Amino acid sequence: MGAGSVAVVVTEEIGVPSWDLYELSIPCTVFGKPQPDLADPWYDLRLCGTGAGTREGGEGHGLTLRTRYGLDDLADADTVIVPSVPDPCVDEGRPLPAGLVDALRRAHDAGARMVSLCTGAFALAEAGLLDGRRATAHWMHTDRLAERYPKVQVDESVLYVDDGDVLTSAGLTAGLDLCLHLVRRDLGAHVANQLARRMVVPAHRPGGQAQFIELSVPPSDDEGLAPVLQWARANLDRPLTVADLARRASMSPRTFYRRLQAATGTTPLQWLLDQRLGRARSLLESTDLPIEKVGEFSGLGTANNLRHHFLKHVGVSPGDYRRAFPGAPPGGGGRTRV
Protein backbone atom coordinates (compact mmCIF):
# COMPACT_ATOMS: atom_id res chain seq x y z
CA MET A 1 0.00 0.00 0.00
CA GLY A 2 3.03 2.32 0.26
CA ALA A 3 3.73 4.52 3.26
CA GLY A 4 0.53 6.58 3.49
CA SER A 5 -0.75 8.46 6.51
CA VAL A 6 -0.67 7.14 10.07
CA ALA A 7 -2.94 8.56 12.78
CA VAL A 8 -1.88 7.77 16.34
CA VAL A 9 -4.58 8.19 18.98
CA VAL A 10 -3.46 10.04 22.11
CA THR A 11 -6.08 8.89 24.61
CA GLU A 12 -4.75 11.04 27.45
CA GLU A 13 -3.44 14.55 26.88
CA ILE A 14 -3.63 15.99 30.40
CA GLY A 15 -1.92 14.13 33.24
CA VAL A 16 -0.37 11.56 30.92
CA PRO A 17 1.04 8.57 32.88
CA SER A 18 4.76 8.35 32.20
CA TRP A 19 4.57 4.58 31.69
CA ASP A 20 2.20 5.05 28.73
CA LEU A 21 4.78 7.12 26.87
CA TYR A 22 6.66 4.03 25.72
CA GLU A 23 3.84 2.66 23.56
CA LEU A 24 3.10 6.17 22.28
CA SER A 25 6.73 6.71 21.34
CA ILE A 26 6.95 3.51 19.26
CA PRO A 27 4.79 4.58 16.29
CA CYS A 28 6.24 8.10 16.57
CA THR A 29 9.75 6.69 16.19
CA VAL A 30 8.93 4.20 13.43
CA PHE A 31 6.59 6.33 11.32
CA GLY A 32 7.37 9.90 12.39
CA LYS A 33 11.03 10.34 11.46
CA PRO A 34 11.50 10.70 7.68
CA GLN A 35 13.82 8.14 6.11
CA PRO A 36 14.20 9.53 2.55
CA ASP A 37 17.09 7.23 1.71
CA LEU A 38 14.87 4.21 2.46
CA ALA A 39 11.55 5.39 1.01
CA ASP A 40 10.40 8.74 -0.30
CA PRO A 41 7.80 9.78 0.57
CA TRP A 42 7.91 8.36 4.10
CA TYR A 43 4.85 8.06 6.34
CA ASP A 44 2.75 11.11 7.21
CA LEU A 45 2.33 10.88 10.99
CA ARG A 46 -0.46 12.64 12.84
CA LEU A 47 -1.07 12.63 16.59
CA CYS A 48 -4.81 12.81 17.20
CA GLY A 49 -5.95 13.76 20.67
CA THR A 50 -9.17 13.04 22.53
CA GLY A 51 -8.84 15.89 25.01
CA ALA A 52 -9.15 13.37 27.85
CA GLY A 53 -7.10 13.20 31.03
CA THR A 54 -6.95 14.04 34.69
CA ARG A 55 -6.28 17.67 35.50
CA GLU A 56 -5.76 17.25 39.22
CA GLY A 57 -4.68 14.38 41.41
CA GLY A 58 -3.64 12.19 38.50
CA GLU A 59 -0.52 10.07 38.21
CA GLY A 60 0.87 11.70 35.10
CA HIS A 61 3.74 13.53 36.85
CA GLY A 62 2.50 16.85 35.44
CA LEU A 63 2.95 15.85 31.81
CA THR A 64 0.63 17.42 29.24
CA LEU A 65 0.55 16.80 25.49
CA ARG A 66 -0.88 19.12 22.86
CA THR A 67 -1.93 17.60 19.57
CA ARG A 68 -2.70 19.40 16.31
CA TYR A 69 -5.26 16.84 15.19
CA GLY A 70 -8.41 15.43 16.77
CA LEU A 71 -10.64 12.39 16.51
CA ASP A 72 -12.35 13.67 13.36
CA ASP A 73 -9.01 13.31 11.55
CA LEU A 74 -8.90 9.53 12.06
CA ALA A 75 -11.24 8.91 9.15
CA ASP A 76 -8.77 10.50 6.71
CA ALA A 77 -5.84 8.24 7.70
CA ASP A 78 -4.66 5.12 5.92
CA THR A 79 -3.63 3.52 9.23
CA VAL A 80 -5.00 4.24 12.72
CA ILE A 81 -2.98 3.15 15.75
CA VAL A 82 -4.26 3.07 19.34
CA PRO A 83 -1.14 2.60 21.51
CA SER A 84 -3.02 2.30 24.81
CA VAL A 85 -6.10 3.37 26.74
CA PRO A 86 -6.29 4.92 30.24
CA ASP A 87 -5.63 2.40 33.02
CA PRO A 88 -9.04 2.93 34.70
CA CYS A 89 -10.74 1.90 31.44
CA VAL A 90 -8.91 -1.44 31.65
CA ASP A 91 -8.78 -2.07 35.38
CA GLU A 92 -12.12 -0.60 36.47
CA GLY A 93 -14.18 -0.73 33.30
CA ARG A 94 -14.60 3.03 33.08
CA PRO A 95 -15.86 4.41 29.75
CA LEU A 96 -13.33 5.25 27.07
CA PRO A 97 -12.77 8.91 26.18
CA ALA A 98 -15.88 10.45 24.68
CA GLY A 99 -16.16 10.07 20.94
CA LEU A 100 -13.26 7.61 20.58
CA VAL A 101 -15.33 4.51 19.84
CA ASP A 102 -17.44 6.24 17.17
CA ALA A 103 -14.31 7.77 15.62
CA LEU A 104 -12.68 4.34 15.37
CA ARG A 105 -15.76 2.89 13.70
CA ARG A 106 -15.88 5.75 11.19
CA ALA A 107 -12.20 5.28 10.38
CA HIS A 108 -12.68 1.56 9.83
CA ASP A 109 -15.73 2.14 7.66
CA ALA A 110 -13.66 4.61 5.62
CA GLY A 111 -11.15 1.86 4.87
CA ALA A 112 -8.41 2.60 7.41
CA ARG A 113 -6.16 -0.19 8.61
CA MET A 114 -6.79 -0.47 12.37
CA VAL A 115 -3.95 -1.26 14.76
CA SER A 116 -3.68 -1.55 18.54
CA LEU A 117 -0.67 -1.86 20.80
CA CYS A 118 -0.93 -3.26 24.33
CA THR A 119 -4.20 -2.11 25.96
CA GLY A 120 -5.27 -0.29 22.80
CA ALA A 121 -7.03 -3.57 21.96
CA PHE A 122 -9.73 -2.61 24.48
CA ALA A 123 -10.66 0.37 22.30
CA LEU A 124 -10.86 -1.72 19.12
CA ALA A 125 -12.88 -4.35 20.98
CA GLU A 126 -15.27 -1.74 22.38
CA ALA A 127 -15.83 -0.49 18.82
CA GLY A 128 -16.71 -4.05 17.76
CA LEU A 129 -13.77 -4.20 15.36
CA LEU A 130 -12.37 -7.37 16.96
CA ASP A 131 -15.61 -9.37 17.01
CA GLY A 132 -15.00 -12.82 15.55
CA ARG A 133 -11.31 -12.04 15.08
CA ARG A 134 -8.18 -13.40 16.70
CA ALA A 135 -6.44 -10.69 18.72
CA THR A 136 -3.92 -10.16 21.49
CA ALA A 137 -2.78 -7.64 24.11
CA HIS A 138 -0.24 -7.58 26.93
CA TRP A 139 -0.47 -10.96 28.65
CA MET A 140 -1.31 -9.27 31.97
CA HIS A 141 -4.55 -7.95 30.44
CA THR A 142 -5.65 -10.72 28.09
CA ASP A 143 -7.87 -12.49 30.64
CA ARG A 144 -9.78 -9.27 31.27
CA LEU A 145 -10.02 -8.60 27.53
CA ALA A 146 -11.47 -12.05 26.90
CA GLU A 147 -13.91 -11.77 29.81
CA ARG A 148 -15.15 -8.32 28.83
CA TYR A 149 -15.40 -9.05 25.09
CA PRO A 150 -16.38 -12.73 24.64
CA LYS A 151 -16.77 -12.33 20.85
CA VAL A 152 -13.03 -11.71 20.53
CA GLN A 153 -10.76 -14.74 20.05
CA VAL A 154 -8.05 -13.65 22.48
CA ASP A 155 -4.62 -15.28 22.10
CA GLU A 156 -2.53 -14.40 25.13
CA SER A 157 0.62 -16.17 23.96
CA VAL A 158 1.69 -14.35 20.79
CA LEU A 159 3.59 -11.12 20.08
CA TYR A 160 1.11 -9.81 17.55
CA VAL A 161 -1.75 -10.87 15.29
CA ASP A 162 -2.10 -9.74 11.67
CA ASP A 163 -5.70 -10.20 10.58
CA GLY A 164 -5.38 -8.18 7.40
CA ASP A 165 -7.09 -4.85 8.01
CA VAL A 166 -7.01 -5.18 11.80
CA LEU A 167 -3.79 -5.88 13.71
CA THR A 168 -3.14 -6.16 17.45
CA SER A 169 0.04 -6.57 19.50
CA ALA A 170 1.10 -7.46 22.99
CA GLY A 171 2.63 -4.79 25.21
CA LEU A 172 5.85 -2.83 25.25
CA THR A 173 8.48 -4.14 22.81
CA ALA A 174 5.93 -6.31 20.97
CA GLY A 175 4.40 -3.04 19.75
CA LEU A 176 7.72 -2.26 18.07
CA ASP A 177 7.66 -5.69 16.42
CA LEU A 178 4.21 -4.99 15.01
CA CYS A 179 5.14 -1.52 13.74
CA LEU A 180 8.19 -2.94 11.94
CA HIS A 181 5.91 -5.65 10.55
CA LEU A 182 3.71 -2.89 9.10
CA VAL A 183 6.74 -1.29 7.46
CA ARG A 184 7.67 -4.69 6.07
CA ARG A 185 4.17 -5.08 4.62
CA ASP A 186 4.06 -1.56 3.19
CA LEU A 187 7.60 -0.96 1.95
CA GLY A 188 9.27 -4.38 1.83
CA ALA A 189 11.73 -6.41 3.84
CA HIS A 190 14.81 -4.39 2.89
CA VAL A 191 13.38 -1.12 4.20
CA ALA A 192 12.14 -2.78 7.39
CA ASN A 193 15.50 -4.46 7.98
CA GLN A 194 17.44 -1.23 7.47
CA LEU A 195 15.10 0.67 9.77
CA ALA A 196 15.44 -2.03 12.45
CA ARG A 197 19.22 -1.81 12.14
CA ARG A 198 19.08 1.94 12.75
CA MET A 199 16.92 1.34 15.80
CA VAL A 200 19.32 -1.40 17.01
CA VAL A 201 16.58 -4.01 17.33
CA PRO A 202 15.98 -7.45 15.77
CA ALA A 203 14.88 -7.06 12.17
CA HIS A 204 11.95 -9.43 12.50
CA ARG A 205 10.32 -11.46 15.24
CA PRO A 206 7.45 -13.61 13.95
CA GLY A 207 4.08 -12.69 15.43
CA GLY A 208 3.55 -16.25 16.63
CA GLN A 209 6.57 -16.13 18.93
CA ALA A 210 5.67 -16.48 22.61
CA GLN A 211 5.33 -13.25 24.60
CA PHE A 212 7.48 -14.64 27.41
CA ILE A 213 8.99 -17.84 28.72
CA GLU A 214 9.09 -18.68 32.38
CA LEU A 215 12.71 -19.19 33.42
CA SER A 216 11.91 -20.35 36.95
CA VAL A 217 13.97 -17.75 38.78
CA PRO A 218 13.99 -18.67 42.45
CA PRO A 219 11.81 -16.27 44.46
CA SER A 220 13.62 -17.28 47.62
CA ASP A 221 17.22 -18.01 48.49
CA ASP A 222 18.18 -21.59 49.22
CA GLU A 223 21.93 -21.71 49.75
CA GLY A 224 21.82 -25.49 49.86
CA LEU A 225 20.54 -25.63 46.28
CA ALA A 226 22.70 -22.90 44.76
CA PRO A 227 25.85 -25.01 44.12
CA VAL A 228 24.00 -27.89 42.48
CA LEU A 229 21.90 -25.58 40.31
CA GLN A 230 25.02 -23.75 39.20
CA TRP A 231 26.68 -27.07 38.40
CA ALA A 232 23.61 -28.20 36.44
CA ARG A 233 23.64 -25.04 34.32
CA ALA A 234 27.30 -25.67 33.50
CA ASN A 235 26.56 -29.26 32.45
CA LEU A 236 23.35 -28.99 30.47
CA ASP A 237 24.90 -30.92 27.59
CA ARG A 238 25.04 -34.01 29.83
CA PRO A 239 22.09 -36.34 30.49
CA LEU A 240 20.88 -35.22 33.93
CA THR A 241 18.29 -36.86 36.13
CA VAL A 242 16.63 -35.82 39.37
CA ALA A 243 18.59 -38.59 41.10
CA ASP A 244 21.86 -37.15 39.74
CA LEU A 245 21.06 -33.67 41.06
CA ALA A 246 19.81 -34.98 44.41
CA ARG A 247 22.95 -37.04 44.84
CA ARG A 248 25.16 -34.04 44.11
CA ALA A 249 23.16 -31.98 46.63
CA SER A 250 23.51 -34.77 49.21
CA MET A 251 19.75 -35.12 49.48
CA SER A 252 17.22 -37.80 48.82
CA PRO A 253 15.34 -37.37 45.52
CA ARG A 254 12.14 -36.62 47.43
CA THR A 255 13.79 -33.91 49.56
CA PHE A 256 15.50 -32.38 46.54
CA TYR A 257 12.21 -32.35 44.62
CA ARG A 258 10.41 -30.63 47.49
CA ARG A 259 13.10 -27.99 48.10
CA LEU A 260 13.57 -27.14 44.43
CA GLN A 261 9.84 -26.77 43.95
CA ALA A 262 9.64 -24.49 47.00
CA ALA A 263 12.53 -22.36 45.71
CA THR A 264 11.56 -22.07 42.03
CA GLY A 265 7.86 -22.84 41.93
CA THR A 266 8.40 -25.64 39.44
CA THR A 267 9.49 -29.27 39.30
CA PRO A 268 13.11 -30.36 38.77
CA LEU A 269 12.40 -31.71 35.28
CA GLN A 270 10.62 -28.51 34.25
CA TRP A 271 13.47 -26.45 35.71
CA LEU A 272 15.96 -28.44 33.63
CA LEU A 273 13.86 -27.98 30.49
CA ASP A 274 13.68 -24.20 31.10
CA GLN A 275 17.44 -24.01 31.49
CA ARG A 276 18.03 -26.06 28.34
CA LEU A 277 15.66 -23.84 26.36
CA GLY A 278 17.44 -20.77 27.70
CA ARG A 279 20.82 -22.20 26.64
CA ALA A 280 19.46 -23.04 23.18
CA ARG A 281 18.05 -19.53 22.76
CA SER A 282 21.40 -18.02 23.72
CA LEU A 283 23.27 -20.22 21.25
CA LEU A 284 20.84 -19.40 18.45
CA GLU A 285 21.11 -15.68 19.16
CA SER A 286 24.88 -15.43 19.42
CA THR A 287 26.53 -18.26 17.46
CA ASP A 288 26.41 -19.84 14.01
CA LEU A 289 26.33 -23.38 15.38
CA PRO A 290 24.32 -25.85 13.28
CA ILE A 291 20.90 -26.66 14.73
CA GLU A 292 22.09 -30.18 15.53
CA LYS A 293 24.91 -28.79 17.68
CA VAL A 294 22.56 -26.36 19.43
CA GLY A 295 20.40 -29.32 20.40
CA GLU A 296 23.45 -31.26 21.56
CA PHE A 297 25.07 -28.46 23.60
CA SER A 298 21.79 -27.47 25.25
CA GLY A 299 20.98 -31.03 26.19
CA LEU A 300 17.79 -31.08 24.13
CA GLY A 301 19.13 -33.83 21.88
CA THR A 302 18.41 -34.10 18.18
CA ALA A 303 17.39 -31.28 15.86
CA ASN A 304 13.88 -32.74 15.74
CA ASN A 305 13.62 -32.74 19.51
CA LEU A 306 14.90 -29.17 19.66
CA ARG A 307 12.32 -28.12 17.08
CA HIS A 308 9.56 -29.89 19.02
CA HIS A 309 10.33 -28.05 22.25
CA PHE A 310 10.78 -24.69 20.51
CA LEU A 311 7.45 -24.93 18.73
CA LYS A 312 5.73 -25.98 21.94
CA HIS A 313 7.30 -23.49 24.36
CA VAL A 314 8.59 -20.60 22.23
CA GLY A 315 6.01 -20.70 19.47
CA VAL A 316 8.43 -20.67 16.53
CA SER A 317 11.00 -23.03 15.04
CA PRO A 318 14.71 -22.69 15.97
CA GLY A 319 15.45 -21.44 12.46
CA ASP A 320 12.81 -18.69 12.65
CA TYR A 321 14.03 -17.73 16.11
CA ARG A 322 17.63 -17.41 14.86
CA ARG A 323 16.54 -15.23 11.95
CA ALA A 324 15.23 -12.69 14.45
CA PHE A 325 18.86 -12.11 15.51
CA PRO A 326 20.75 -11.53 12.26
CA GLY A 327 24.52 -11.12 12.41
CA ALA A 328 25.89 -7.64 12.02
CA PRO A 329 27.21 -6.58 8.60
CA PRO A 330 30.92 -6.88 7.80
CA GLY A 331 32.99 -4.91 10.28
CA GLY A 332 30.14 -4.81 12.80
CA GLY A 333 30.97 -7.96 14.72
CA GLY A 334 28.33 -10.50 13.81
CA ARG A 335 27.64 -13.87 15.39
CA THR A 336 30.40 -15.83 17.04
CA ARG A 337 31.69 -18.63 14.85
CA VAL A 338 32.14 -21.84 16.77
Steps between C-alpha positions, in 0.01 A plus 500: 500500500803732526570720800180706523372688802508368856273642771606421856230542764612685813238385750633715784631851443481644852671314784655243268641201696872478432481123449263547204758707314688191385218363284426851372863554406522180292284607203645852528851359462418251224266713289578857607866544407547536122732244343538639144789270416278198575168618355385835369240604587511358853194470724290805587458477878221676685439499875126518561386595847178428686533785748469248784705483818515584866567863581552458872608213719604281209812288471639663189787683675376832359545400137268657243492438125357732237395348171423680174244244388185359658277196474329628185834464319511122551266438209747659256793274599618188322603340831363572849702391803372492859812453717312470830192607693481655850566248778159553668330397174683166521513437873166647609294487183458876478374638167753584232556866411189654350472462126790254464293190426289673233813653345663157475192355333488786249868453419452128445195558283707747296751225425774574754725221620437472876784421739527471878801469726474360853173615663393682184324172416230596752407798282480291182298237686261761640444625144412144394794485260640183660176300505561155354869578453813364662674771702752553777614752762754506782477162672416669832176632347390223265278323755309822563476567126355155437256528791376845402475427126402132455461540121874562468727197452771609743843337462709588803815323383607682183690823429252631247214394274465613138140454391532702182329833561508467879822430691565472874818459705606411849653767722822696504763369256245283316347827378832578332494157335155570359593847373805358320272229361280776355803660336593160361150461355489852357854560376667158488746297701808702405357827631376334819836332559694823449266690730534230768878522469486875561284440805740226621226239532440156344390539140207263533337297774213285371163592648447144620802512730410465868466823699715361781651180631510416866862449604420384853706760683502408867282740701681399816860427587596142573875488553489122511372486142716773348815289436315212336290731283812683389666168420193387304503816288866437418426141395179527302655307212514191724205267566379612844241336720334604824696223673827644364420848632375369835814294543721800427300706752535221758124465527247232434312543170180575691665771713671653198171503308320672787769764561547585133127537452480728805789713371403529132130423490554220251609137486862391447429365151322820397785706646749301292290546186482878561876519539559295185263722302678807634838357394364416154359851458835651596687280253257582220527872571877525526665217304488342155492146637299253290158419645619148580782639715265743675284204597805306616662780704172599665419144594181495294634225275428473130398782268149354488474500877628857515242605242224323694577684823545836326167476322328395821657749742629789287242490224742503206757264351871534593574625149236775519622596846860532375391718209369754750863558606689558175877541515637848461632606158871470420707697748215510752583185692236246409431163658776304665629220281545179692 
